């Protein structure tokens, strides 16, 4: 097929080697696949057989910065402006600015990382004046990096201690989507002005030669919706910097008036106080980026200071992400299935697919130990596509072995990441649809939070799923942000009541709440699955109030595909579990 030819290694090699810029393509193990002539010249690889080698094996410079850009790109990030500053053997000083992008196949599989580099020569000091940002007039990332370099090169340790802030506007893309780029630009300009004015109210460094310190202050625009601040002061303390970061959050969240519009935005802020332990600006900006990422993960509207545990955690995440990439390539992931039974007669009608990782040395790894890293790094996109394909393959296998009556449908969880970048998901499902598999036997489970984070995109994706005749289930219903009107806007087939509510059955309040959730589902014609059914009393109540289906350890624990077939053949799902305790012990 043509699409296969389009992504062949030869095609990739020709693309990279024909590019006039300094660009290189690396595989998931950070080995060279191809490099453009400009890249080869930058790193003096003319006489080096670099293909198949890692940079650490063939480079004389920029190994650490390039490796960091590679790892972040392979983790799913878009990396811009990651710098290194060093001297070559002739003592010429070079600044190299790296950018990286994850490189995926059409099915979403991570096949490598594309890295570009810009090189600037200088003699100790920057060779040219940084170009200001054309929208805000602020210095750009280049100017910010240079200022940090100047400060950390100071001979006086007191002068090397400053506060650095990285400020990212939360969900700024929605401003452009809702109001247009022109309004978005106005919001950015006003935010920039506020940050500049806010520097005049810093709570530290006022009593000692303020003019001396203020001359080294800087507010810069680091990216589309990201700003940086250098706040010079004599040895600011952590508590003072924290107070100032909160003040910056308040500045950003004040309503912005543009014409007739009142727009409210929030920010995530990472900050550090530089010290003699930082070797250069690369160390400082690395730690600042880690703090910002932590703030964004805990946010919105959070300010987090760097601490050593963030670096340790990031190192562990990079290592785990690398293992997970290899796990996908080496087929270490497995699927388990938990039966879903019809409560009226306890007959198994469906199952939920659950991802497991069979680590080569550690055995089965608990999902909560690796699923968050799959989500954070974006690896959930290719892994999610694999789960769907493998689920369909297993359903076809069951049909051949036992006949279609083993179960009517299987549900698969989809993450918010897969809806933010829906192309791989839709391509996978379309491929399955074109193969002739009846997709009405597949349910896609998404959480309420996924519905609400990007409602416009979610609505479009769900319409496409509906066109393919795929059923939609809301997972963990009642724990998110949806209202009574949410279901009216989406083609929802099934509601899954969260296990937390089912666990309260047995109390008057818990039973009223479960009944209310059932009534909501009935209003919109959706069937209901009660998750986490653990006791006979819960089972009895749910059956009496007319809940359609149940899932939980009362019926069966998650099991591999072979054991699910055995479970189905015993027909125990059609019996009252209270009368089949001994025979059910195997599955609980």
C-alpha positions as CSV (number, residue, x, y, z in Angstrom):
1,X,0.0,0.0,0.0
2,X,1.1,3.6,-0.7
3,X,0.8,4.6,3.0
4,X,3.4,1.9,3.9
5,X,5.8,3.2,1.3
6,X,5.4,6.8,2.7
7,X,6.8,5.9,6.1
8,X,9.6,3.6,5.0
9,X,13.0,4.1,6.5
10,X,14.4,5.0,3.0
11,X,11.7,7.7,2.6
12,X,12.6,9.2,6.0
13,X,16.3,9.2,5.2
14,X,15.8,11.0,1.9
15,X,13.6,13.6,3.5
16,X,16.1,14.4,6.2
17,X,19.2,14.3,4.0
18,X,17.5,16.7,1.5
19,X,16.7,19.3,4.1
20,X,19.0,22.4,4.0
21,X,18.6,23.0,7.8
22,X,20.6,21.2,10.5
23,X,18.2,18.3,11.2
24,X,18.7,14.7,12.3
25,X,16.3,11.7,12.8
26,X,16.9,9.2,15.6
27,X,15.2,5.9,16.4
28,X,13.5,5.2,19.8
29,X,16.9,4.1,21.2
30,X,18.4,7.5,20.3
31,X,20.5,6.1,17.5
32,X,21.1,8.0,14.3
33,X,18.8,7.1,11.4
34,X,19.8,10.0,9.1
35,X,21.2,13.6,9.3
36,X,21.2,16.5,6.9
37,X,24.5,17.9,5.5
38,X,24.1,21.0,7.7
39,X,23.8,18.8,10.9
40,X,26.9,16.8,9.8
41,X,28.8,20.0,9.5
42,X,27.7,21.4,12.9
43,X,29.0,18.3,14.7
44,X,31.9,17.5,12.4
45,X,30.6,14.0,11.5
46,X,32.0,14.1,7.9
47,X,34.5,11.3,8.5
48,X,32.5,9.4,11.1
49,X,30.2,6.5,10.4
50,X,27.5,7.8,12.6
51,X,24.4,5.9,11.4
52,X,23.3,3.5,14.0
53,X,25.4,5.2,16.7
54,X,24.3,7.3,19.7
55,X,25.5,10.9,20.0
56,X,27.6,9.9,23.0
57,X,29.6,7.5,20.8
58,X,30.4,10.0,17.9
59,X,30.0,13.5,19.3
60,X,32.7,15.7,20.8
61,X,30.2,18.4,22.0
62,X,26.6,19.0,23.1
63,X,26.0,15.4,24.1
64,X,24.1,16.3,27.3
65,X,21.9,18.9,25.7
66,X,21.1,16.8,22.7
67,X,20.3,13.8,24.8
68,X,18.0,15.8,26.9
69,X,16.2,17.1,23.8
70,X,16.0,13.5,22.4
71,X,14.5,12.1,25.6
72,X,11.9,14.8,26.0
73,X,10.9,14.4,22.3
74,X,10.6,10.6,22.7
75,X,8.5,11.3,25.8
76,X,5.9,13.1,23.6
77,X,7.0,16.7,24.2
78,X,7.5,19.4,21.6
79,X,10.8,20.9,22.7
80,X,11.8,24.4,21.7
81,X,14.9,26.6,22.6
82,X,16.9,24.0,24.6
83,X,20.4,25.5,24.7
84,X,23.9,24.4,25.3
85,X,26.9,26.7,25.6
86,X,30.5,25.3,25.3
87,X,33.9,25.7,23.8
88,X,35.3,23.7,20.9
89,X,38.9,22.4,20.9
90,X,40.0,25.7,19.3
91,X,38.4,27.5,22.3
92,X,35.8,29.1,20.1
93,X,32.5,29.5,22.1
94,X,29.4,28.1,20.5
95,X,25.7,28.3,21.5
96,X,23.6,25.5,20.1
97,X,19.8,25.8,20.4
98,X,17.9,22.5,20.0
99,X,14.3,21.8,19.0
100,X,12.8,18.3,19.0
101,X,9.5,16.7,17.9
102,X,8.3,13.1,18.5
103,X,8.1,11.2,15.2
104,X,5.2,8.9,14.9
105,X,4.0,6.4,12.3
106,X,0.5,6.9,10.8
107,X,-1.0,4.5,13.4
108,X,0.4,6.6,16.2
109,X,3.4,4.3,17.0
110,X,6.4,6.2,18.2
111,X,9.2,5.5,15.6
112,X,11.7,8.1,16.7
113,X,12.5,11.7,17.3
114,X,13.3,14.5,14.9
115,X,15.8,17.1,16.2
116,X,16.9,20.4,14.7
117,X,19.8,22.6,15.9
118,X,20.7,26.3,15.4
119,X,24.3,27.2,16.1
120,X,25.6,30.7,17.1
121,X,29.3,31.5,17.5
122,X,30.5,34.0,20.1
123,X,33.7,35.0,21.9
124,X,32.8,34.8,25.5
125,X,29.8,37.2,25.1
126,X,26.8,37.0,22.9
127,X,27.7,38.1,19.4
128,X,24.5,40.0,18.7
129,X,21.7,41.8,20.5
130,X,18.7,39.5,21.1
131,X,15.8,40.2,18.9
132,X,12.7,41.4,20.9
133,X,9.4,39.6,20.6
134,X,7.4,41.4,17.9
135,X,4.1,41.2,19.7
136,X,4.9,42.2,23.2
137,X,8.3,44.0,22.7
138,X,9.8,41.8,25.5
139,X,13.1,40.0,25.1
140,X,12.6,36.5,23.7
141,X,13.9,33.1,24.9
142,X,17.3,33.9,23.6
143,X,17.6,37.1,25.6
144,X,16.3,35.3,28.7
145,X,18.9,32.6,28.4
146,X,21.6,35.1,27.9
147,X,20.6,37.1,31.0
148,X,20.7,33.9,33.1
149,X,24.1,33.1,31.7
150,X,25.4,36.6,32.6
151,X,24.2,36.3,36.2
152,X,25.6,32.8,36.8
153,X,29.0,33.9,35.4
154,X,29.2,36.6,38.1
155,X,32.3,36.2,40.3
156,X,30.5,37.4,43.4
157,X,28.4,34.5,44.8
158,X,25.8,37.0,46.2
159,X,25.2,38.3,42.7
160,X,24.7,34.8,41.3
161,X,21.6,34.2,43.6
162,X,18.5,35.4,41.8
163,X,14.9,34.2,41.4
164,X,13.7,32.8,38.1
165,X,10.1,32.2,37.1
166,X,8.5,30.4,34.2
167,X,4.8,31.3,33.7
168,X,2.6,29.3,31.4
169,X,-1.0,30.5,30.7
170,X,-3.5,27.7,31.4
171,X,-5.6,26.6,28.4
172,X,-4.7,29.7,26.4
173,X,-5.5,27.8,23.2
174,X,-9.2,28.0,24.1
175,X,-9.0,31.8,24.1
176,X,-7.8,31.7,20.4
177,X,-10.4,29.0,19.6
178,X,-13.3,30.9,21.2
179,X,-12.4,34.5,20.3
180,X,-9.9,34.4,17.5
181,X,-6.1,35.1,17.3
182,X,-6.5,38.9,17.3
183,X,-8.2,38.8,20.8
184,X,-5.6,36.2,21.9
185,X,-2.8,38.5,20.9
186,X,-4.4,41.3,23.0
187,X,-4.6,39.0,26.0
188,X,-0.9,38.2,25.6
189,X,0.1,41.9,25.4
190,X,-2.0,42.9,28.4
191,X,-0.5,39.9,30.4
192,X,3.0,41.0,29.4
193,X,2.3,44.5,30.6
194,X,1.0,43.3,33.9
195,X,4.0,41.1,34.5
196,X,6.3,44.1,33.8
197,X,4.4,46.3,36.2
198,X,4.3,43.5,38.8
199,X,8.1,43.5,38.9
200,X,7.8,46.9,40.7
201,X,6.1,45.3,43.7
202,X,8.5,42.5,44.4
203,X,8.7,41.8,48.1
204,X,12.5,41.2,48.3
205,X,15.6,43.1,47.6
206,X,14.2,46.5,48.2
207,X,16.4,47.5,51.1
208,X,19.8,46.9,49.6
209,X,20.9,49.0,46.5
210,X,17.6,48.5,44.6
211,X,18.8,50.1,41.4
212,X,21.8,47.8,41.3
213,X,19.5,44.8,41.3
214,X,16.6,46.2,39.2
215,X,19.0,46.7,36.3
216,X,19.4,43.0,36.1
217,X,15.6,42.2,36.2
218,X,14.0,40.9,33.1
219,X,10.5,39.9,31.8
220,X,10.7,37.8,28.6
221,X,8.4,35.9,26.3
222,X,9.6,32.4,26.1
223,X,7.0,30.9,23.8
224,X,3.5,31.4,22.5
225,X,1.8,31.4,25.9
226,X,4.9,31.3,28.2
227,X,6.8,34.0,29.9
228,X,10.0,34.1,32.0
229,X,11.1,36.5,34.7
230,X,14.6,37.1,36.1
231,X,14.1,38.9,39.5
232,X,17.5,39.9,40.8
233,X,17.9,40.5,44.5
234,X,20.5,39.8,47.2
235,X,20.0,36.2,48.1
236,X,16.1,36.0,48.1
237,X,14.7,33.4,50.5
238,X,12.4,30.6,49.4
239,X,9.4,32.0,51.4
240,X,9.8,35.4,49.8
241,X,10.0,33.9,46.3
242,X,6.9,31.8,47.0
243,X,5.0,35.0,48.1
244,X,6.0,36.7,44.9
245,X,4.9,33.7,42.8
246,X,1.5,33.8,44.4
247,X,1.3,37.6,43.6
248,X,2.1,36.8,39.9
249,X,-0.8,34.3,39.8
250,X,-3.2,37.0,41.1
251,X,-1.9,39.4,38.5
252,X,-2.7,37.0,35.7
253,X,-6.1,35.9,36.9
254,X,-7.6,39.4,37.1
255,X,-10.2,39.8,34.3
256,X,-8.8,41.1,31.0
257,X,-11.2,43.5,29.2
258,X,-10.9,43.5,25.4
259,X,-13.7,45.5,23.8
260,X,-17.0,44.0,25.2
261,X,-15.2,40.9,26.4
262,X,-14.1,40.1,29.9
263,X,-11.7,37.2,29.7
264,X,-10.3,35.3,32.7
265,X,-7.3,33.2,32.5
266,X,-5.0,31.5,35.0
267,X,-1.4,30.5,35.0
268,X,1.0,27.8,36.1
269,X,4.3,29.0,37.5
270,X,7.5,27.2,38.2
271,X,10.3,29.0,40.0
272,X,13.8,28.5,41.4
273,X,16.4,30.4,43.3
274,X,19.8,30.0,41.6
275,X,22.8,28.9,43.6
276,X,26.5,28.1,43.3
277,X,25.5,24.4,42.7
278,X,24.2,25.3,39.2
279,X,27.0,25.0,36.7
280,X,25.5,27.1,34.0
281,X,22.2,28.4,32.5
282,X,21.4,24.9,31.1
283,X,21.2,23.6,34.7
284,X,19.1,26.5,35.8
285,X,16.6,26.3,32.9
286,X,16.4,22.5,33.3
287,X,15.3,22.9,36.9
288,X,13.0,25.8,36.1
289,X,11.3,23.6,33.4
290,X,10.9,20.8,35.9
291,X,9.2,23.1,38.4
292,X,6.9,24.4,35.7
293,X,5.9,20.9,34.5
294,X,5.1,20.0,38.1
295,X,2.9,23.1,38.5
296,X,1.0,22.3,35.3
297,X,0.5,18.7,36.5
298,X,-0.9,19.9,39.8
299,X,-2.8,22.9,38.4
300,X,-4.3,24.9,37.0
301,X,-3.4,28.1,38.9
302,X,-0.5,26.6,40.8
303,X,3.0,27.9,41.6
304,X,5.6,25.3,42.5
305,X,9.3,25.8,43.4
306,X,12.0,23.4,42.3
307,X,13.3,20.9,44.8
308,X,15.7,18.0,44.3
309,X,12.9,15.4,44.4
310,X,11.6,16.8,41.1
311,X,14.9,16.0,39.4
312,X,14.9,12.5,40.9
313,X,11.3,11.9,39.8
314,X,12.0,13.2,36.3
315,X,14.9,10.9,36.0
316,X,12.8,7.9,37.1
317,X,10.0,8.9,34.7
318,X,12.4,9.2,31.7
319,X,13.8,5.7,32.6
320,X,10.3,4.3,33.0
321,X,9.1,5.9,29.7
322,X,12.1,4.3,28.0
323,X,11.2,0.9,29.4
324,X,7.6,1.4,28.3
325,X,8.6,2.2,24.8
326,X,10.6,-1.0,24.7
327,X,7.6,-2.9,26.3
328,X,5.4,-1.9,23.4
329,X,8.1,-2.9,20.8
330,X,8.8,-6.2,22.6
331,X,5.1,-7.1,23.2
332,X,5.4,-7.1,27.0
333,X,1.9,-5.6,27.4
334,X,-1.0,-8.0,28.0
335,X,-4.8,-7.7,28.2
336,X,-6.9,-8.9,31.1
337,X,-10.7,-8.8,31.0
338,X,-13.3,-8.3,33.8
339,X,-16.7,-9.8,33.1
340,X,-19.8,-7.6,33.1
341,X,-23.0,-9.4,34.0
342,X,-26.7,-8.8,33.5
343,X,-28.1,-8.4,37.0
344,X,-31.5,-9.8,36.2
345,X,-30.1,-13.3,35.5
346,X,-26.3,-13.0,36.2
347,X,-25.5,-13.9,32.6
348,X,-22.2,-12.5,31.3
349,X,-22.9,-10.1,28.4
350,X,-19.7,-8.2,28.2
351,X,-16.2,-7.5,29.6
352,X,-13.9,-4.5,30.2
353,X,-10.4,-4.6,28.7
354,X,-7.7,-3.8,31.3
355,X,-4.0,-3.2,30.4
356,X,-1.3,-5.1,32.2
357,X,2.5,-5.0,31.8
358,X,4.5,-8.2,32.2
359,X,7.9,-6.8,33.0
360,X,10.7,-9.2,31.9
361,X,12.2,-9.2,35.4
362,X,9.6,-7.8,37.8
363,X,6.6,-9.8,36.5
364,X,3.2,-8.1,36.4
365,X,3.4,-4.4,37.2
366,X,0.5,-2.7,38.9
367,X,-1.3,-0.4,36.5
368,X,-1.1,2.6,38.7
369,X,2.7,2.3,38.5
370,X,2.9,2.8,34.7
371,X,-0.4,4.2,33.4
372,X,0.3,7.8,34.7
373,X,3.6,7.8,32.8
374,X,1.9,6.5,29.6
375,X,-0.5,9.4,30.0
376,X,2.1,12.1,30.8
377,X,4.5,11.1,28.0
378,X,1.8,10.6,25.3
379,X,2.8,6.9,25.0
380,X,-0.9,6.2,25.8
381,X,-1.7,7.1,22.2
382,X,0.2,4.3,20.4
383,X,-0.4,1.9,23.4
384,X,-4.2,2.7,23.2
385,X,-4.3,1.8,19.5
386,X,-2.5,-1.5,20.3
387,X,-5.1,-2.2,23.0
388,X,-8.0,-1.7,20.6
389,X,-6.4,-3.9,17.9
390,X,-5.5,-6.6,20.4
391,X,-9.0,-6.6,21.9
392,X,-10.6,-7.0,18.5
393,X,-8.1,-9.9,17.7
394,X,-9.0,-11.6,21.0
395,X,-12.8,-11.2,20.3
396,X,-12.3,-12.9,16.9
397,X,-10.3,-15.6,18.6
398,X,-13.1,-16.2,21.1
399,X,-15.6,-16.3,18.3
400,X,-13.6,-19.1,16.6
401,X,-13.2,-21.1,19.8
402,X,-16.5,-20.7,21.5
403,X,-19.0,-19.0,19.2
404,X,-20.3,-15.4,19.4
405,X,-22.5,-16.1,22.4
406,X,-19.5,-16.0,24.8
407,X,-20.2,-12.2,25.1
408,X,-22.0,-9.4,23.2
409,X,-19.4,-6.6,23.6
410,X,-16.1,-5.6,25.1
411,X,-15.4,-2.1,26.4
412,X,-12.0,-0.3,26.0
413,X,-10.9,2.8,27.9
414,X,-9.8,5.8,25.9
415,X,-7.8,8.6,27.5
416,X,-8.1,12.4,27.2
417,X,-4.8,12.3,25.3
418,X,-6.3,10.1,22.6
419,X,-9.1,12.6,22.2
420,X,-6.8,15.6,22.1
421,X,-5.0,14.0,19.2
422,X,-7.7,11.7,17.7
423,X,-6.1,10.9,14.4
424,X,-4.4,7.7,15.4
425,X,-7.5,6.5,17.3
426,X,-9.8,7.2,14.4
427,X,-7.4,5.7,11.9
428,X,-7.2,2.5,13.9
429,X,-10.9,2.1,14.2
430,X,-11.5,2.9,10.6
431,X,-9.0,0.2,9.6
432,X,-10.9,-2.3,11.8
433,X,-14.2,-1.2,10.4
434,X,-12.9,-1.6,6.8
435,X,-11.8,-5.2,7.7
436,X,-15.4,-6.1,8.3
437,X,-15.4,-6.5,12.1
438,X,-18.7,-5.3,13.5
439,X,-17.7,-2.3,15.6
440,X,-21.1,-2.2,17.4
441,X,-19.5,-5.0,19.5
442,X,-17.0,-2.5,20.8
443,X,-17.6,0.2,23.5
444,X,-15.3,3.1,24.0
445,X,-15.2,4.3,27.7
446,X,-14.2,7.9,28.4
447,X,-14.4,9.8,31.7
448,X,-16.5,12.9,32.4
449,X,-13.4,14.9,32.6
450,X,-12.5,14.0,29.0
451,X,-16.0,15.3,28.0
452,X,-15.5,18.6,29.7
453,X,-11.8,19.5,29.0
454,X,-12.2,19.9,25.2
455,X,-15.9,19.6,24.6
456,X,-15.9,20.8,21.0
457,X,-13.2,18.3,19.8
458,X,-14.8,15.6,21.9
459,X,-18.2,16.1,20.3
460,X,-16.7,15.8,16.8
461,X,-14.8,12.6,17.7
462,X,-17.8,11.1,19.3
463,X,-19.9,11.8,16.2
464,X,-17.3,10.0,14.1
465,X,-17.4,7.0,16.5
466,X,-21.2,7.0,16.2
467,X,-20.8,6.9,12.4
468,X,-18.7,3.8,12.8
469,X,-21.5,2.4,15.0
470,X,-19.2,2.3,18.1
471,X,-21.0,2.5,21.4
472,X,-20.0,5.2,24.0
473,X,-19.8,4.7,27.7
474,X,-19.2,7.4,30.4
475,X,-16.8,5.9,32.9
476,X,-16.7,6.9,36.6
477,X,-20.0,8.8,36.2
478,X,-20.7,11.2,39.1
479,X,-17.1,12.0,39.9
480,X,-16.5,14.6,37.2
481,X,-18.1,17.9,36.1
482,X,-21.0,16.9,34.0
483,X,-24.5,18.1,34.7
484,X,-28.0,16.8,33.9
485,X,-27.6,18.4,30.5
486,X,-24.3,16.7,29.6
487,X,-25.8,13.6,28.1
488,X,-28.1,15.5,25.9
489,X,-25.2,16.7,23.8
490,X,-23.4,13.4,23.3
491,X,-24.4,10.0,21.8
492,X,-24.0,8.1,25.1
493,X,-25.0,4.4,25.2
494,X,-23.9,3.4,28.7
495,X,-23.2,5.0,32.0
496,X,-20.8,3.3,34.5
497,X,-21.5,4.4,38.1
498,X,-18.2,4.8,39.9
499,X,-17.2,2.2,42.5
500,X,-17.1,4.9,45.2
501,X,-20.9,5.3,45.0
502,X,-21.6,1.6,44.9
503,X,-19.5,1.2,48.0
504,X,-21.9,3.5,49.9
505,X,-24.9,1.2,49.3
506,X,-26.1,0.0,52.6
507,X,-26.5,3.6,53.9
508,X,-29.6,5.6,53.3
509,X,-27.7,8.4,51.7
510,X,-25.6,6.1,49.5
511,X,-28.7,4.3,48.2
512,X,-30.5,7.6,47.4
513,X,-27.5,8.7,45.5
514,X,-27.3,5.5,43.5
515,X,-31.0,5.7,42.7
516,X,-30.6,9.3,41.6
517,X,-27.7,8.3,39.2
518,X,-29.9,5.5,37.8
519,X,-32.7,8.0,37.2
520,X,-30.4,10.3,35.2
521,X,-29.4,7.5,33.0
522,X,-33.0,6.4,32.3
523,X,-33.9,10.0,31.4
524,X,-31.6,9.7,28.4
525,X,-32.1,6.1,27.5
526,X,-28.7,4.9,28.6
527,X,-28.0,1.5,30.1
528,X,-26.2,1.4,33.5
529,X,-23.2,-0.6,34.7
530,X,-22.5,-0.6,38.4
531,X,-18.8,-0.8,39.0
532,X,-17.1,-2.3,42.0
533,X,-19.9,-4.6,43.2
534,X,-18.3,-6.4,46.1
535,X,-21.2,-7.8,48.3
536,X,-24.4,-9.7,48.0
537,X,-26.2,-6.8,49.6
538,X,-25.0,-4.4,46.9
539,X,-26.0,-6.9,44.2
540,X,-29.5,-7.4,45.7
541,X,-30.1,-3.7,46.0
542,X,-29.0,-2.9,42.4
543,X,-31.1,-5.7,41.0
544,X,-34.2,-4.5,42.9
545,X,-33.9,-0.9,41.7
546,X,-33.5,-2.0,38.1
547,X,-29.8,-1.5,37.4
548,X,-28.9,-3.2,34.1
549,X,-25.4,-4.6,34.6
550,X,-22.8,-5.2,37.3
551,X,-19.0,-5.5,37.4
552,X,-16.8,-6.3,40.3
553,X,-15.2,-8.9,42.5
554,X,-18.5,-10.2,43.6
555,X,-18.8,-11.7,40.1
556,X,-15.2,-12.2,39.0
557,X,-11.8,-10.6,39.2
558,X,-10.0,-9.5,36.0
559,X,-8.5,-12.5,34.2
560,X,-6.5,-13.3,31.1
561,X,-8.2,-14.3,27.8
562,X,-7.9,-18.0,28.4
563,X,-9.5,-17.9,31.8
564,X,-12.3,-15.7,30.6
565,X,-13.2,-18.4,28.1
566,X,-13.3,-20.9,31.0
567,X,-15.4,-18.6,33.0
568,X,-17.9,-18.3,30.1
569,X,-18.0,-22.0,29.5
570,X,-18.9,-22.8,33.1
571,X,-22.1,-20.7,32.7
572,X,-21.7,-19.6,36.3
573,X,-22.4,-16.0,35.2
574,X,-26.0,-17.1,34.8
575,X,-26.3,-18.4,38.4
576,X,-27.0,-16.5,41.6
577,X,-23.4,-16.0,43.0
578,X,-24.8,-16.7,46.5
579,X,-25.5,-20.3,45.4
580,X,-22.2,-20.8,43.6
581,X,-19.6,-19.7,46.2
582,X,-17.3,-22.7,45.9
583,X,-17.2,-22.8,42.1
584,X,-16.8,-19.0,41.8
585,X,-13.7,-19.0,44.1
586,X,-11.5,-19.5,41.1
587,X,-12.6,-16.3,39.5
588,X,-12.9,-14.0,42.5
